[in-house]
């Protein structure tokens, strides 16, 4: 297992390097001049030149990239141009809130996906099975922003059952208040992953139930519940892989949800930083998201290797 982890980490070094190049290059081609926004409309060319030099934006792109990468490797992700605060602090604080929303959504997605896929696999020709299959297809296809607006209009505003925005009430709150405020954004974020997990789990469970070992277990007189337990265990590798991909999707794909529900996460921070051309915050946010996605894949692959010895030996 140690060799597997070492090899897996070694493979991710060029991946992270490539991600850093893409992040830096993508931010550089965003239209607009951060110096002009920061200096103001009444600034002189000399003031703009001095500000550009202080920010290191007058160097060539290669020098800027090397300077940024070397600082990032030491934990220095730059200073926010708009807020004049360390970008690392802003990004990590927002990323923590995004992790809360992503974890909440992932729990809902796993519960919904396993329920939908399980019913569709065990009762494929029943009304319930067809409904679950239809729900999985619709949840994958429905745009998140449209679902979010529908939830706000018909659940939050009409019934008042859940708040419209924020993580906590005006007077603060504990864990229960956080769950209450986060339910609608988490449910909105969970729909697409739940549909994907449901479809993969349904296909994997049907495939497992048709294998020879299931017939052998039934012939030995095992109860249907124990047979199902063995079949579900056989679906864990594919389920883990899909769940890991969906965690990465949640970390990078909740921009619309966080913006609509005013959730103070990384998506909302990136949206505002791109709007104000705050390059350090934008670069730091995208880099942290990419690194988190790589880390999630390592964890998923490690869990897969623990379950299946064939993966460890490849």
C-alpha positions in Angstrom: 0.0 0.0 0.0 2.9 2.3 0.7 4.4 1.8 -2.7 1.0 2.4 -4.3 0.6 5.7 -2.4 4.1 6.8 -3.3 3.6 6.0 -7.0 0.2 7.8 -6.9 1.7 10.9 -5.4 4.6 10.9 -7.9 2.1 10.8 -10.7 0.3 13.9 -9.3 3.4 16.1 -9.3 3.3 16.8 -13.1 -0.5 17.1 -12.9 -0.2 19.9 -10.3 2.5 21.6 -12.3 0.3 21.5 -15.4 -2.6 22.8 -13.4 -0.5 25.7 -12.1 0.5 26.6 -15.7 -3.2 26.5 -16.8 -4.4 28.5 -13.8 -1.8 31.2 -14.3 -2.3 31.4 -18.1 -6.1 31.4 -17.9 -6.1 34.3 -15.4 -3.7 36.3 -17.5 -6.0 36.2 -20.6 -9.0 37.5 -18.7 -9.9 40.9 -20.2 -9.3 44.0 -18.2 -6.5 45.8 -16.4 -6.3 45.3 -12.6 -3.9 48.3 -12.3 -6.5 50.7 -13.9 -9.2 49.4 -11.6 -7.0 49.7 -8.5 -5.4 53.1 -9.4 -8.7 54.8 -10.3 -9.8 56.9 -13.3 -7.9 60.0 -12.1 -4.5 58.3 -11.8 -1.6 59.5 -13.9 0.5 57.2 -16.1 3.4 57.5 -13.7 1.2 56.3 -10.8 0.0 53.4 -12.8 3.5 52.5 -13.8 4.7 52.6 -10.2 1.7 50.5 -9.1 2.3 48.0 -11.9 6.0 47.7 -10.8 5.0 47.2 -7.1 2.7 44.4 -8.1 5.3 42.8 -10.3 3.1 43.1 -13.5 5.8 44.8 -15.5 8.0 41.7 -15.8 7.6 39.2 -18.6 5.1 36.3 -18.2 7.8 33.7 -17.5 9.3 35.7 -14.6 5.8 36.4 -13.2 4.9 32.7 -13.3 8.1 31.6 -11.6 7.7 34.2 -8.9 4.1 33.3 -8.3 4.8 29.5 -8.3 7.8 29.8 -5.9 5.8 31.9 -3.5 2.8 29.5 -3.8 5.1 26.6 -2.8 6.0 28.5 0.3 2.3 29.2 1.2 2.4 32.7 -0.1 -0.5 33.1 -2.6 -0.1 36.9 -2.9 -2.1 39.8 -1.6 -5.6 40.7 -2.7 -5.6 43.8 -4.9 -9.1 44.8 -4.0 -9.0 44.1 -0.2 -5.2 44.4 0.5 -5.3 41.3 2.6 -3.4 38.0 2.1 -5.1 36.0 -0.6 -4.4 32.7 1.2 -6.5 33.8 4.2 -9.4 34.9 2.1 -9.3 31.8 -0.1 -9.0 29.3 2.8 -11.8 30.9 4.8 -14.1 30.7 1.8 -12.9 27.2 0.9 -13.8 26.0 4.3 -17.4 27.2 3.8 -17.4 25.5 0.3 -16.2 22.3 2.0 -19.1 22.5 4.4 -21.6 22.9 1.6 -19.9 20.2 -0.5 -19.8 17.7 2.4 -23.5 18.4 3.1 -24.4 18.0 -0.6 -22.3 14.8 -0.9 -24.1 13.2 2.0 -27.5 14.0 0.4 -26.2 12.9 -3.0 -25.1 9.5 -1.7 -28.3 8.9 0.2 -30.5 9.9 -2.8 -28.3 8.2 -5.4 -28.1 4.9 -3.5 -31.9 5.0 -2.9 -32.7 5.8 -6.5 -30.2 3.3 -7.9 -31.2 0.6 -5.5 -34.9 0.8 -6.1 -34.4 1.1 -9.9 -32.1 -2.0 -9.8 -34.2 -4.2 -7.5 -37.6 -3.2 -8.9 -36.7 -2.4 -12.5 -40.2 -3.0 -14.0 -42.3 -1.6 -11.1 -43.7 1.9 -11.0 -41.3 2.9 -8.2 -38.3 1.6 -10.2 -39.4 3.6 -13.3 -40.0 6.7 -11.3 -36.5 6.4 -9.7 -34.9 6.0 -13.1 -36.8 9.1 -14.4 -35.8 11.1 -11.3 -32.1 10.2 -11.9 -32.3 11.3 -15.5 -34.1 14.6 -14.7 -31.7 15.5 -11.9 -28.7 15.1 -14.2 -30.2 17.2 -16.9 -31.8 20.1 -14.8 -29.6 23.2 -14.7 -28.5 24.1 -11.2 -29.4 27.8 -11.4 -33.0 27.0 -12.6 -33.5 24.5 -9.8 -32.1 27.0 -7.2 -34.5 29.7 -8.4 -37.5 27.2 -8.2 -36.5 26.2 -4.7 -36.3 29.8 -3.6 -39.6 30.7 -5.1 -41.8 27.7 -4.2 -40.1 26.4 -1.1 -38.4 29.3 0.6 -40.6 32.3 -0.3 -44.0 30.7 -0.5 -43.8 28.4 2.5 -41.0 30.0 4.5 -39.7 26.5 5.4 -36.1 27.4 4.7 -34.1 30.6 4.5 -33.2 32.2 1.2 -29.5 33.0 1.8 -26.6 32.9 4.1 -25.1 30.3 6.4 -26.5 31.5 9.7 -29.3 33.7 11.0 -28.8 37.3 12.1 -28.2 36.2 15.7 -25.8 33.3 14.7 -26.6 29.7 15.5 -25.3 26.3 16.1 -25.0 23.2 14.0 -28.7 22.9 13.6 -29.0 26.4 12.3 -26.2 25.7 9.8 -28.0 22.6 8.5 -31.3 24.5 8.2 -29.7 27.4 6.2 -27.6 25.0 4.1 -30.4 22.5 3.1 -31.6 24.2 0.0 -28.2 25.0 -1.5 -26.9 21.5 -0.5 -30.0 19.9 -2.1 -29.5 22.0 -5.3 -25.9 21.0 -5.5 -26.6 17.4 -4.8 -29.1 16.8 -7.6 -26.6 16.2 -10.4 -24.3 14.0 -8.3 -27.3 12.1 -7.0 -28.4 11.3 -10.5 -25.0 10.2 -11.6 -24.5 8.0 -8.5 -27.9 6.6 -8.9 -27.4 5.6 -12.5 -23.9 4.1 -11.8 -25.1 2.2 -8.7 -28.1 0.8 -10.6 -25.9 -0.5 -13.5 -23.3 -1.9 -11.1 -25.9 -3.6 -8.9 -27.7 -5.1 -11.8 -24.4 -6.4 -13.1 -23.4 -7.8 -9.7 -26.8 -9.5 -9.3 -26.3 -11.3 -12.6 -22.9 -12.8 -11.7 -22.3 -16.4 -11.0 -21.3 -16.0 -7.4 -24.8 -14.6 -6.6 -26.4 -17.7 -8.0 -24.0 -19.8 -5.9 -24.9 -17.8 -2.8 -28.6 -18.4 -3.4 -28.0 -22.1 -4.1 -26.3 -22.3 -0.7 -29.5 -21.0 1.0 -28.3 -17.6 2.0 -31.1 -15.1 2.7 -31.9 -12.4 0.1 -30.6 -9.8 2.5 -27.1 -11.4 2.8 -27.0 -12.1 -1.0 -27.8 -8.4 -1.6 -25.1 -7.4 0.9 -22.5 -9.4 -1.1 -23.7 -7.9 -4.3 -23.5 -4.3 -2.9 -20.0 -5.0 -1.7 -19.1 -5.8 -5.3 -20.3 -2.4 -6.5 -18.2 -0.4 -4.0 -15.2 0.2 -6.4 -17.4 1.8 -9.1 -19.4 3.6 -6.5 -16.3 5.1 -4.8 -14.9 6.2 -8.1 -18.1 8.0 -9.1 -18.5 9.5 -5.6 -14.9 10.8 -5.8 -15.6 12.4 -9.2 -18.7 14.0 -7.8 -16.8 15.5 -4.9 -14.5 17.2 -7.3 -17.5 18.4 -9.3 -19.0 19.9 -6.1 -15.8 21.7 -5.1 -15.6 23.4 -8.5 -19.2 23.5 -9.7 -21.1 25.3 -6.9 -20.4 28.8 -8.2 -24.0 29.4 -9.3 -25.4 27.8 -6.2 -23.2 29.9 -3.8 -23.9 33.1 -5.8 -27.7 32.6 -5.9 -28.0 31.5 -2.2 -25.3 34.1 -1.0 -23.3 31.3 0.5 -19.9 32.8 1.4 -17.8 30.1 -0.2 -15.0 29.9 -2.8 -17.4 30.1 -5.7 -18.8 33.4 -4.6 -15.3 34.7 -3.8 -14.0 33.7 -7.3 -17.0 35.3 -8.9 -16.4 38.6 -7.2 -12.6 38.5 -7.7 -13.0 37.9 -11.4 -15.4 40.8 -11.7 -12.9 43.1 -10.0 -9.9 41.6 -11.8 -8.4 40.6 -8.4 -5.8 38.3 -10.0 -4.0 37.0 -6.8 -7.3 35.9 -5.3 -8.5 34.4 -8.6 -5.3 32.4 -9.1 -5.2 31.3 -5.4 -8.9 30.2 -5.5 -8.6 28.1 -8.7 -5.3 26.6 -7.6 -6.7 25.5 -4.2 -9.8 24.0 -6.0 -7.5 22.1 -8.4 -5.3 20.8 -5.5 -8.3 19.7 -3.5 -9.6 17.8 -6.6 -6.3 16.0 -6.9 -6.3 15.2 -3.2 -9.8 13.8 -3.4 -8.7 11.6 -6.3 -5.8 10.3 -4.2 -8.1 9.5 -1.3 -10.6 7.7 -3.6 -7.9 5.7 -5.3 -6.5 4.7 -1.9 -9.9 3.6 -0.7 -10.3 1.7 -4.0 -6.9 0.0 -3.5 -7.9 -1.0 0.1 -11.0 -2.7 -1.2 -9.6 -4.3 -4.3 -6.1 -5.8 -4.0 -5.8 -5.9 -7.8 -5.6 -2.1 -7.9 -2.7 -2.1 -5.3 -0.7 -4.5 -7.4 -1.0 -2.7 -10.7 
